[in-house]
Amino acid sequence: MKFSFKKVLFCALTVGLSVPATVQATNGYFLIGFGSQSRAMGGTGVADNRNAMAAAFNPATMIDSTNEFQLGAEIFVPPRAIKHESSTLGFTDERSNHDIFLIPSMGLTYEWGENSVVGFAFIGAGLKTEYNQASTSSSCTQVNATAPGTCPPTVFNALDSTAAREAGVELVQMQFIPSFAYKLSETHTWGASLVLAAQFFRAEGLEDFDALGFTSSPGFLTGKNWDHSFGGGYRLGWLSKFADDTFRVGINYSSRVWMDEFNQYRNLFAEQGDFDIPENYSIGFAYDFTPAVTVAFDIQRIRWSQVKSIGNPGPDASNPSSFFSECEGLASDVSCRLGGSRGLGFGWVDQTVYKIGANWAINEKWDLRTGWNYGESPIQNDQVLFNMLAPATPEHHFTVGAGWALATDWQLDFNFMYALNNTIKGPTAFGQGGAIVEGSNASIAMKQYSLGASLGIKF
């Protein structure tokens, strides 16, 4: 069956704007890949991507795609848990609620002349945690921010009987990436993309940080329901082919996506609610060992530390008398408090991700795929306290999948991913009597499962 370009484009936009996009962390809070074919191959796609999701990886690879629209969905299950023990907070052992999420994906490519292709991708990222929280009163009294050890805030045992019964955060990111690829020669292609992004965020159960004076001004920290943020960036891509096109090298650069601030949470995120999408760049290789067997390998670098709300360290576990890590002895400076330019963050470091995948076309109808994805967690062991809200701990991801040619113009792909459980243990600033913790008194953990499918329609 043939479809007109206008009808496919209208369908794509309608679905993309109506499908919810609550997702979860894998490589940090980025998904390992987009679309079933890539996710079955460990998230690869920078040098070899011949379907409608090409713009999500490297706009230059669209040159190898036909006129195609692809729509997919993923059921994602990331069980996660925390433990924390201190003399002031007691013992916390919680598992996050709501472990099942639906992840949509969508893309389109269209041949625009002999040497150029246009297209787009809708992609998402984000995280969510939600823990039960006792709403009980406490004899703990308010103190100023220079001596937090006597009455530390906690998202798990409210000091106020009116506080939220659940504590957690939810971040949803969506990017629309219109893209263009142009073939300079038979072996070299360049591509470019405009990135249009939207973010939605909410937090609940964090009242104690406000009550104890850790913010630069009252309010705008938690319980404000959903807030939104919009912004933009760009991507540049390159694809080169060698040895009769059997060996391919791709490069993709994704700029920082500059977002406006979350105004309703300007006392939570550093720089008055700023939460940009970090810069990242990738290089990929693909080689056809035979006409039926292709192996791909990608390396990606994600610069989490460049976004202060993500990269600024959380409370200093090595010096409980100085709660604000960036401002030792300067707690009276509002720039050091939550929401300030040097405010507390999650302490994430830059992350390098390695991806490898293989595709075997066993006949004209079926392809089998497998892959592995590894990235050391961006969370350091002295940053476990704030990362109880964002436990992006998984490092090893194993993937399998298959492709089935339903008809000449229809392709159905499947994928399954399992990420090994990974636990990060470390100290917090709340040791016995305010003392420095020897070893660890807290831990965060997560593992992941996902099962997805996508339908590609050529037109």
FENSUL-V472446 format. One record per backbone hydrogen bond with DSSP energy under -0.5 kcal/mol. NH is the residue of the N-H (numbers start at 1). CO is the residue of the C=O. Records with the same first field share a line. If there is no record, write none. Layout:
NH=CO + CO
//
This chain:
8=4
9=5
10=6
11=7
12=8
13=9
14=10
15=11
16=12
17=13
18=14 + 15
19=15
23=21
26=30
27=30
28=26
29=27
30=27
39=35
40=36
41=37 + 38
42=39
43=38
44=38 + 41
54=51
56=53
57=54
58=54
61=58
62=59
63=60
64=61
65=62
68=66 + 109
69=457
70=107
71=455
72=105
73=453
74=103
75=451
76=74 + 101
77=449
78=99
79=77
81=445
82=94
83=443
84=92
85=441
86=90
90=86
92=84 + 90
94=82
96=80
97=130
101=76
103=74
104=102
105=72
106=122
107=70
108=120
109=68
110=118
112=116
113=111
117=181
118=110
119=179
120=108
121=177
122=106
123=121 + 175
125=173
126=29
127=171
129=169
131=167
133=165
134=156
136=134
138=159
147=144
148=145
150=147
151=148
158=134
163=160
167=131
168=204
169=129
170=202
171=127
172=200
173=125
174=198
175=123
176=196
177=121 + 175
178=176 + 194
179=119
180=192
181=117
182=190
183=115
184=182 + 188
185=188
189=239
190=182
191=237
192=180
193=235
194=178
195=233
196=176 + 194
197=195 + 231
198=174
199=229
200=172
201=227
202=170
204=168
209=206
210=206 + 207
211=207
212=208
213=210
214=209
216=338
223=203
227=201
229=199
231=197
232=258
233=195
235=193
236=253
237=191
238=251
239=189
240=249
241=187
242=247
246=242 + 243
247=242
248=286
249=240
250=284
251=238
252=282
253=236
254=280
255=234 + 253
257=277
258=232 + 256
259=257
260=230
262=273
263=261
265=262
266=263
267=220
268=265
269=265
271=340
272=339
273=269
274=270
277=257
278=276
280=254
281=301
282=252
283=299
284=250
285=297
286=248
287=295
288=246
289=287 + 293
290=293
293=290
294=292 + 359
295=287
296=357
297=285
298=355
299=283
300=353
301=281
302=351
303=279 + 301
304=302
306=303
307=304
308=306
310=307
311=307
312=308
316=323
317=315
319=316
322=319
325=323
327=324
330=327
333=330
334=332
336=333
337=334
338=214
339=268
340=337
342=335
343=340
345=313
346=309
347=312
348=310
349=378
351=302
353=300
354=374
355=298
356=372
357=296
358=370
359=294
360=368
361=292 + 359
362=360 + 366
363=366
367=403
368=360
369=401
370=358
371=399
372=356
373=397
374=354
375=395
376=352
380=378
383=380
384=381
387=383
388=385
389=386
392=390
393=391
397=373 + 395
398=418
399=371
400=416
401=369
402=414
403=367
404=412
405=365
406=404 + 410
407=410
410=407
411=456
412=404
413=454
414=402
415=452
416=400
417=450
418=398
419=448
420=396 + 418
422=446
424=444
425=423
426=442
431=429 + 435
434=431
435=432
437=317
439=437
440=438
441=426
442=426
443=83
444=424
445=81
446=422
447=79
448=419
449=77
450=417
451=75
452=415
453=73
454=413
455=71
456=411 + 454
457=69
458=409
459=67
//
